[in-house]
Amino acid sequence: MFYHNDGAPHTHPVLGPVSGMTSGSFDVPTVGETSPNVHYIITLTVKDSAGLTQTSTREVYPLLVTLSLAATSPGNVTLTLNLDGQPVSEPYSVSAVAGMIRSIGAPSQTVSGKQFSFQSWSDGGAETHNITVPTSNASYTARFRRQ
């Protein structure tokens, strides 16, 4: 089962039930749920030839890191960036699951009557692009120029 809490805790089936297996694995999706409040609940039931059963349950939690977004611009104004298509005021930090694919964006914008346009990201990515959350804390900085 996949557990997540997006305000209303609940689970989703992932695999199974499966019978007759002596080993196995499954791939964890890298897109979809962006909440850091997630984990997998794995239940294994073994039945012997006499029909006796033993059940074990384990919870597997992801590696969480801090993902930080910032911007630099002439005049040091506070700009808006996008994380997964949603606007955030920089500087912005969020707990994120390592290995997940997230979208970051740096849209052109007007602040106090001045136009700021995207110049570059610190990782060399396009104005809006996907990143794979690394296994350690990471910062991404968008550079803007004033028009």
Rosetta constraint file for C-alpha pairs under 8 A:
AtomPair CA 1 CA 11 HARMONIC 6.01 0.50
AtomPair CA 1 CA 12 HARMONIC 5.48 0.50
AtomPair CA 1 CA 13 HARMONIC 4.59 0.50
AtomPair CA 1 CA 14 HARMONIC 5.34 0.50
AtomPair CA 1 CA 15 HARMONIC 7.49 0.50
AtomPair CA 1 CA 40 HARMONIC 5.65 0.50
AtomPair CA 1 CA 41 HARMONIC 5.06 0.50
AtomPair CA 1 CA 42 HARMONIC 6.45 0.50
AtomPair CA 2 CA 11 HARMONIC 5.26 0.50
AtomPair CA 2 CA 12 HARMONIC 5.08 0.50
AtomPair CA 2 CA 13 HARMONIC 6.27 0.50
AtomPair CA 2 CA 14 HARMONIC 6.36 0.50
AtomPair CA 2 CA 38 HARMONIC 7.37 0.50
AtomPair CA 2 CA 39 HARMONIC 6.11 0.50
AtomPair CA 2 CA 40 HARMONIC 4.65 0.50
AtomPair CA 2 CA 41 HARMONIC 6.37 0.50
AtomPair CA 3 CA 9 HARMONIC 7.31 0.50
AtomPair CA 3 CA 10 HARMONIC 5.85 0.50
AtomPair CA 3 CA 11 HARMONIC 4.34 0.50
AtomPair CA 3 CA 12 HARMONIC 6.62 0.50
AtomPair CA 3 CA 38 HARMONIC 5.46 0.50
AtomPair CA 3 CA 39 HARMONIC 5.35 0.50
AtomPair CA 3 CA 40 HARMONIC 5.91 0.50
AtomPair CA 3 CA 41 HARMONIC 7.15 0.50
AtomPair CA 4 CA 9 HARMONIC 5.81 0.50
AtomPair CA 4 CA 10 HARMONIC 5.92 0.50
AtomPair CA 4 CA 11 HARMONIC 6.38 0.50
AtomPair CA 4 CA 35 HARMONIC 7.45 0.50
AtomPair CA 4 CA 37 HARMONIC 5.80 0.50
AtomPair CA 4 CA 38 HARMONIC 4.41 0.50
AtomPair CA 4 CA 39 HARMONIC 6.77 0.50
AtomPair CA 5 CA 9 HARMONIC 4.06 0.50
AtomPair CA 5 CA 10 HARMONIC 6.44 0.50
AtomPair CA 5 CA 35 HARMONIC 7.54 0.50
AtomPair CA 5 CA 37 HARMONIC 5.80 0.50
AtomPair CA 5 CA 38 HARMONIC 6.76 0.50
AtomPair CA 6 CA 35 HARMONIC 6.88 0.50
AtomPair CA 6 CA 37 HARMONIC 7.75 0.50
AtomPair CA 15 CA 26 HARMONIC 7.88 0.50
AtomPair CA 29 CA 100 HARMONIC 7.77 0.50
AtomPair CA 30 CA 99 HARMONIC 6.20 0.50
AtomPair CA 30 CA 100 HARMONIC 4.38 0.50
AtomPair CA 30 CA 101 HARMONIC 5.67 0.50
AtomPair CA 31 CA 100 HARMONIC 5.91 0.50
AtomPair CA 31 CA 101 HARMONIC 5.59 0.50
AtomPair CA 31 CA 102 HARMONIC 7.63 0.50
AtomPair CA 34 CA 96 HARMONIC 7.21 0.50
AtomPair CA 34 CA 97 HARMONIC 7.48 0.50
AtomPair CA 34 CA 100 HARMONIC 7.65 0.50
AtomPair CA 34 CA 102 HARMONIC 7.92 0.50
AtomPair CA 35 CA 96 HARMONIC 7.17 0.50
AtomPair CA 35 CA 97 HARMONIC 7.79 0.50
AtomPair CA 36 CA 64 HARMONIC 6.94 0.50
AtomPair CA 36 CA 95 HARMONIC 6.15 0.50
AtomPair CA 36 CA 96 HARMONIC 5.44 0.50
AtomPair CA 36 CA 97 HARMONIC 5.73 0.50
AtomPair CA 38 CA 61 HARMONIC 7.02 0.50
AtomPair CA 38 CA 62 HARMONIC 7.41 0.50
AtomPair CA 39 CA 59 HARMONIC 6.74 0.50
AtomPair CA 39 CA 60 HARMONIC 5.63 0.50
AtomPair CA 39 CA 61 HARMONIC 4.68 0.50
AtomPair CA 39 CA 62 HARMONIC 6.44 0.50
AtomPair CA 40 CA 59 HARMONIC 5.62 0.50
AtomPair CA 40 CA 60 HARMONIC 5.12 0.50
AtomPair CA 40 CA 61 HARMONIC 6.65 0.50
AtomPair CA 41 CA 57 HARMONIC 6.90 0.50
AtomPair CA 41 CA 58 HARMONIC 5.82 0.50
AtomPair CA 41 CA 59 HARMONIC 4.51 0.50
AtomPair CA 41 CA 60 HARMONIC 6.44 0.50
AtomPair CA 42 CA 57 HARMONIC 5.56 0.50
AtomPair CA 42 CA 58 HARMONIC 5.26 0.50
AtomPair CA 42 CA 59 HARMONIC 6.22 0.50
AtomPair CA 42 CA 60 HARMONIC 7.65 0.50
AtomPair CA 43 CA 55 HARMONIC 6.96 0.50
AtomPair CA 43 CA 56 HARMONIC 5.72 0.50
AtomPair CA 43 CA 57 HARMONIC 4.28 0.50
AtomPair CA 43 CA 58 HARMONIC 6.51 0.50
AtomPair CA 44 CA 55 HARMONIC 5.61 0.50
AtomPair CA 44 CA 56 HARMONIC 5.36 0.50
AtomPair CA 44 CA 57 HARMONIC 6.36 0.50
AtomPair CA 45 CA 53 HARMONIC 6.58 0.50
AtomPair CA 45 CA 54 HARMONIC 5.61 0.50
AtomPair CA 45 CA 55 HARMONIC 4.23 0.50
AtomPair CA 45 CA 56 HARMONIC 6.51 0.50
AtomPair CA 46 CA 53 HARMONIC 5.40 0.50
AtomPair CA 46 CA 54 HARMONIC 5.38 0.50
AtomPair CA 46 CA 55 HARMONIC 6.43 0.50
AtomPair CA 47 CA 51 HARMONIC 5.66 0.50
AtomPair CA 47 CA 52 HARMONIC 5.46 0.50
AtomPair CA 47 CA 53 HARMONIC 4.31 0.50
AtomPair CA 47 CA 54 HARMONIC 6.71 0.50
AtomPair CA 48 CA 52 HARMONIC 5.52 0.50
AtomPair CA 48 CA 53 HARMONIC 6.53 0.50
AtomPair CA 62 CA 97 HARMONIC 6.22 0.50
AtomPair CA 62 CA 98 HARMONIC 7.23 0.50
AtomPair CA 63 CA 97 HARMONIC 5.89 0.50
AtomPair CA 63 CA 98 HARMONIC 5.65 0.50
AtomPair CA 63 CA 135 HARMONIC 7.21 0.50
AtomPair CA 64 CA 95 HARMONIC 6.32 0.50
AtomPair CA 64 CA 96 HARMONIC 5.46 0.50
AtomPair CA 64 CA 97 HARMONIC 4.75 0.50
AtomPair CA 64 CA 98 HARMONIC 5.91 0.50
AtomPair CA 64 CA 135 HARMONIC 7.87 0.50
AtomPair CA 65 CA 95 HARMONIC 5.66 0.50
AtomPair CA 65 CA 96 HARMONIC 5.41 0.50
AtomPair CA 65 CA 97 HARMONIC 6.46 0.50
AtomPair CA 65 CA 98 HARMONIC 6.49 0.50
AtomPair CA 65 CA 134 HARMONIC 7.81 0.50
AtomPair CA 65 CA 135 HARMONIC 6.78 0.50
AtomPair CA 65 CA 136 HARMONIC 5.70 0.50
AtomPair CA 65 CA 137 HARMONIC 4.99 0.50
AtomPair CA 65 CA 138 HARMONIC 7.75 0.50
AtomPair CA 66 CA 93 HARMONIC 6.47 0.50
AtomPair CA 66 CA 94 HARMONIC 5.63 0.50
AtomPair CA 66 CA 95 HARMONIC 4.67 0.50
AtomPair CA 66 CA 96 HARMONIC 6.02 0.50
AtomPair CA 66 CA 136 HARMONIC 7.61 0.50
AtomPair CA 66 CA 137 HARMONIC 4.77 0.50
AtomPair CA 66 CA 138 HARMONIC 6.48 0.50
AtomPair CA 67 CA 93 HARMONIC 5.55 0.50
AtomPair CA 67 CA 94 HARMONIC 5.36 0.50
AtomPair CA 67 CA 95 HARMONIC 6.19 0.50
AtomPair CA 67 CA 96 HARMONIC 6.23 0.50
AtomPair CA 67 CA 133 HARMONIC 7.55 0.50
AtomPair CA 67 CA 137 HARMONIC 5.99 0.50
AtomPair CA 67 CA 138 HARMONIC 5.21 0.50
AtomPair CA 67 CA 139 HARMONIC 6.01 0.50
AtomPair CA 68 CA 91 HARMONIC 7.27 0.50
AtomPair CA 68 CA 92 HARMONIC 5.61 0.50
AtomPair CA 68 CA 93 HARMONIC 4.21 0.50
AtomPair CA 68 CA 94 HARMONIC 6.51 0.50
AtomPair CA 68 CA 137 HARMONIC 7.99 0.50
AtomPair CA 68 CA 138 HARMONIC 6.21 0.50
AtomPair CA 68 CA 139 HARMONIC 4.53 0.50
AtomPair CA 68 CA 140 HARMONIC 6.24 0.50
AtomPair CA 69 CA 81 HARMONIC 7.68 0.50
AtomPair CA 69 CA 90 HARMONIC 6.34 0.50
AtomPair CA 69 CA 91 HARMONIC 5.78 0.50
AtomPair CA 69 CA 92 HARMONIC 5.15 0.50
AtomPair CA 69 CA 93 HARMONIC 6.30 0.50
AtomPair CA 69 CA 139 HARMONIC 5.84 0.50
AtomPair CA 69 CA 140 HARMONIC 5.05 0.50
AtomPair CA 69 CA 141 HARMONIC 5.85 0.50
AtomPair CA 69 CA 142 HARMONIC 7.85 0.50
AtomPair CA 70 CA 81 HARMONIC 7.93 0.50
AtomPair CA 70 CA 90 HARMONIC 5.09 0.50
AtomPair CA 70 CA 91 HARMONIC 4.56 0.50
AtomPair CA 70 CA 92 HARMONIC 6.51 0.50
AtomPair CA 70 CA 139 HARMONIC 7.57 0.50
AtomPair CA 70 CA 140 HARMONIC 6.37 0.50
AtomPair CA 70 CA 141 HARMONIC 4.66 0.50
AtomPair CA 70 CA 142 HARMONIC 6.29 0.50
AtomPair CA 71 CA 78 HARMONIC 7.87 0.50
AtomPair CA 71 CA 79 HARMONIC 6.85 0.50
AtomPair CA 71 CA 81 HARMONIC 7.99 0.50
AtomPair CA 71 CA 90 HARMONIC 6.54 0.50
AtomPair CA 71 CA 91 HARMONIC 7.13 0.50
AtomPair CA 71 CA 141 HARMONIC 5.11 0.50
AtomPair CA 71 CA 142 HARMONIC 4.55 0.50
AtomPair CA 71 CA 143 HARMONIC 5.68 0.50
AtomPair CA 71 CA 144 HARMONIC 7.21 0.50
AtomPair CA 72 CA 76 HARMONIC 6.60 0.50
AtomPair CA 72 CA 141 HARMONIC 7.14 0.50
AtomPair CA 72 CA 142 HARMONIC 6.35 0.50
AtomPair CA 72 CA 143 HARMONIC 4.95 0.50
AtomPair CA 72 CA 144 HARMONIC 6.15 0.50
AtomPair CA 73 CA 77 HARMONIC 6.74 0.50
AtomPair CA 73 CA 116 HARMONIC 7.76 0.50
AtomPair CA 73 CA 143 HARMONIC 6.16 0.50
AtomPair CA 73 CA 144 HARMONIC 4.95 0.50
AtomPair CA 73 CA 145 HARMONIC 5.96 0.50
AtomPair CA 73 CA 146 HARMONIC 7.29 0.50
AtomPair CA 74 CA 144 HARMONIC 7.61 0.50
AtomPair CA 74 CA 145 HARMONIC 6.57 0.50
AtomPair CA 74 CA 146 HARMONIC 6.48 0.50
AtomPair CA 77 CA 111 HARMONIC 7.62 0.50
AtomPair CA 78 CA 89 HARMONIC 7.03 0.50
AtomPair CA 78 CA 90 HARMONIC 6.34 0.50
AtomPair CA 79 CA 89 HARMONIC 6.13 0.50
AtomPair CA 79 CA 90 HARMONIC 6.01 0.50
AtomPair CA 79 CA 109 HARMONIC 7.84 0.50
AtomPair CA 79 CA 111 HARMONIC 7.61 0.50
AtomPair CA 80 CA 87 HARMONIC 6.18 0.50
AtomPair CA 80 CA 88 HARMONIC 5.57 0.50
AtomPair CA 80 CA 89 HARMONIC 4.65 0.50
AtomPair CA 80 CA 90 HARMONIC 6.05 0.50
AtomPair CA 80 CA 106 HARMONIC 7.32 0.50
AtomPair CA 80 CA 107 HARMONIC 7.65 0.50
AtomPair CA 80 CA 109 HARMONIC 7.91 0.50
AtomPair CA 81 CA 87 HARMONIC 5.63 0.50
AtomPair CA 81 CA 88 HARMONIC 5.35 0.50
AtomPair CA 81 CA 89 HARMONIC 6.26 0.50
AtomPair CA 81 CA 90 HARMONIC 6.58 0.50
AtomPair CA 81 CA 104 HARMONIC 7.46 0.50
AtomPair CA 81 CA 105 HARMONIC 5.77 0.50
AtomPair CA 81 CA 106 HARMONIC 4.91 0.50
AtomPair CA 81 CA 107 HARMONIC 6.69 0.50
AtomPair CA 82 CA 86 HARMONIC 5.09 0.50
AtomPair CA 82 CA 87 HARMONIC 4.43 0.50
AtomPair CA 82 CA 88 HARMONIC 5.77 0.50
AtomPair CA 82 CA 103 HARMONIC 7.77 0.50
AtomPair CA 82 CA 104 HARMONIC 5.49 0.50
AtomPair CA 82 CA 105 HARMONIC 4.65 0.50
AtomPair CA 82 CA 106 HARMONIC 6.26 0.50
AtomPair CA 82 CA 107 HARMONIC 7.63 0.50
AtomPair CA 83 CA 87 HARMONIC 6.48 0.50
AtomPair CA 83 CA 88 HARMONIC 6.88 0.50
AtomPair CA 83 CA 102 HARMONIC 7.27 0.50
AtomPair CA 83 CA 103 HARMONIC 5.75 0.50
AtomPair CA 83 CA 104 HARMONIC 4.78 0.50
AtomPair CA 83 CA 105 HARMONIC 6.52 0.50
AtomPair CA 84 CA 102 HARMONIC 5.96 0.50
AtomPair CA 84 CA 103 HARMONIC 4.63 0.50
AtomPair CA 84 CA 104 HARMONIC 6.20 0.50
AtomPair CA 85 CA 103 HARMONIC 6.95 0.50
AtomPair CA 85 CA 104 HARMONIC 7.44 0.50
AtomPair CA 85 CA 105 HARMONIC 7.45 0.50
AtomPair CA 88 CA 92 HARMONIC 6.78 0.50
AtomPair CA 96 CA 100 HARMONIC 7.92 0.50
AtomPair CA 96 CA 133 HARMONIC 7.14 0.50
AtomPair CA 97 CA 133 HARMONIC 6.83 0.50
AtomPair CA 98 CA 132 HARMONIC 7.58 0.50
AtomPair CA 98 CA 133 HARMONIC 4.86 0.50
AtomPair CA 98 CA 134 HARMONIC 5.36 0.50
AtomPair CA 98 CA 135 HARMONIC 5.20 0.50
AtomPair CA 98 CA 136 HARMONIC 7.78 0.50
AtomPair CA 99 CA 132 HARMONIC 5.61 0.50
AtomPair CA 99 CA 133 HARMONIC 5.08 0.50
AtomPair CA 99 CA 134 HARMONIC 6.16 0.50
AtomPair CA 99 CA 135 HARMONIC 7.21 0.50
AtomPair CA 100 CA 132 HARMONIC 5.58 0.50
AtomPair CA 100 CA 133 HARMONIC 5.48 0.50
AtomPair CA 101 CA 130 HARMONIC 6.34 0.50
AtomPair CA 101 CA 131 HARMONIC 5.58 0.50
AtomPair CA 101 CA 132 HARMONIC 4.45 0.50
AtomPair CA 101 CA 133 HARMONIC 6.29 0.50
AtomPair CA 102 CA 130 HARMONIC 5.46 0.50
AtomPair CA 102 CA 131 HARMONIC 5.40 0.50
AtomPair CA 102 CA 132 HARMONIC 6.30 0.50
AtomPair CA 102 CA 133 HARMONIC 7.03 0.50
AtomPair CA 103 CA 128 HARMONIC 6.89 0.50
AtomPair CA 103 CA 129 HARMONIC 5.54 0.50
AtomPair CA 103 CA 130 HARMONIC 4.30 0.50
AtomPair CA 103 CA 131 HARMONIC 6.19 0.50
AtomPair CA 104 CA 128 HARMONIC 5.58 0.50
AtomPair CA 104 CA 129 HARMONIC 5.69 0.50
AtomPair CA 104 CA 130 HARMONIC 6.29 0.50
AtomPair CA 104 CA 131 HARMONIC 7.35 0.50
AtomPair CA 105 CA 127 HARMONIC 5.56 0.50
AtomPair CA 105 CA 128 HARMONIC 4.00 0.50
AtomPair CA 105 CA 129 HARMONIC 6.53 0.50
AtomPair CA 106 CA 118 HARMONIC 6.16 0.50
AtomPair CA 106 CA 127 HARMONIC 5.49 0.50
AtomPair CA 106 CA 128 HARMONIC 6.41 0.50
AtomPair CA 106 CA 142 HARMONIC 6.47 0.50
AtomPair CA 107 CA 117 HARMONIC 7.11 0.50
AtomPair CA 107 CA 118 HARMONIC 6.48 0.50
AtomPair CA 107 CA 127 HARMONIC 6.96 0.50
AtomPair CA 107 CA 128 HARMONIC 7.89 0.50
AtomPair CA 108 CA 115 HARMONIC 7.42 0.50
AtomPair CA 108 CA 116 HARMONIC 5.62 0.50
AtomPair CA 108 CA 117 HARMONIC 4.27 0.50
AtomPair CA 108 CA 118 HARMONIC 5.75 0.50
AtomPair CA 109 CA 115 HARMONIC 5.80 0.50
AtomPair CA 109 CA 116 HARMONIC 5.37 0.50
AtomPair CA 109 CA 117 HARMONIC 6.54 0.50
AtomPair CA 110 CA 114 HARMONIC 5.25 0.50
AtomPair CA 110 CA 115 HARMONIC 4.34 0.50
AtomPair CA 110 CA 116 HARMONIC 6.02 0.50
AtomPair CA 111 CA 115 HARMONIC 6.52 0.50
AtomPair CA 111 CA 116 HARMONIC 7.56 0.50
AtomPair CA 114 CA 146 HARMONIC 7.10 0.50
AtomPair CA 114 CA 147 HARMONIC 7.43 0.50
AtomPair CA 115 CA 146 HARMONIC 5.76 0.50
AtomPair CA 115 CA 147 HARMONIC 5.43 0.50
AtomPair CA 116 CA 144 HARMONIC 6.00 0.50
AtomPair CA 116 CA 145 HARMONIC 5.52 0.50
AtomPair CA 116 CA 146 HARMONIC 4.48 0.50
AtomPair CA 116 CA 147 HARMONIC 5.96 0.50
AtomPair CA 117 CA 144 HARMONIC 5.35 0.50
AtomPair CA 117 CA 145 HARMONIC 5.47 0.50
AtomPair CA 117 CA 146 HARMONIC 6.38 0.50
AtomPair CA 117 CA 147 HARMONIC 6.95 0.50
AtomPair CA 118 CA 127 HARMONIC 6.56 0.50
AtomPair CA 118 CA 142 HARMONIC 7.28 0.50
AtomPair CA 118 CA 143 HARMONIC 6.30 0.50
AtomPair CA 118 CA 144 HARMONIC 4.57 0.50
AtomPair CA 118 CA 145 HARMONIC 6.54 0.50
AtomPair CA 119 CA 127 HARMONIC 7.91 0.50
AtomPair CA 119 CA 142 HARMONIC 7.45 0.50
AtomPair CA 119 CA 143 HARMONIC 5.34 0.50
AtomPair CA 119 CA 144 HARMONIC 4.99 0.50
AtomPair CA 119 CA 145 HARMONIC 6.26 0.50
AtomPair CA 120 CA 124 HARMONIC 6.47 0.50
AtomPair CA 120 CA 125 HARMONIC 7.19 0.50
AtomPair CA 120 CA 126 HARMONIC 7.14 0.50
AtomPair CA 120 CA 127 HARMONIC 6.94 0.50
AtomPair CA 120 CA 142 HARMONIC 5.80 0.50
AtomPair CA 120 CA 143 HARMONIC 5.19 0.50
AtomPair CA 120 CA 144 HARMONIC 7.15 0.50
AtomPair CA 121 CA 125 HARMONIC 5.67 0.50
AtomPair CA 121 CA 126 HARMONIC 7.11 0.50
AtomPair CA 121 CA 127 HARMONIC 7.25 0.50
AtomPair CA 121 CA 140 HARMONIC 6.87 0.50
AtomPair CA 121 CA 141 HARMONIC 5.67 0.50
AtomPair CA 121 CA 142 HARMONIC 4.39 0.50
AtomPair CA 121 CA 143 HARMONIC 6.11 0.50
AtomPair CA 122 CA 140 HARMONIC 5.80 0.50
AtomPair CA 122 CA 141 HARMONIC 5.19 0.50
AtomPair CA 122 CA 142 HARMONIC 6.32 0.50
AtomPair CA 122 CA 143 HARMONIC 7.71 0.50
AtomPair CA 123 CA 140 HARMONIC 6.81 0.50
AtomPair CA 125 CA 129 HARMONIC 6.14 0.50
AtomPair CA 133 CA 138 HARMONIC 7.91 0.50
AtomPair CA 134 CA 138 HARMONIC 7.01 0.50
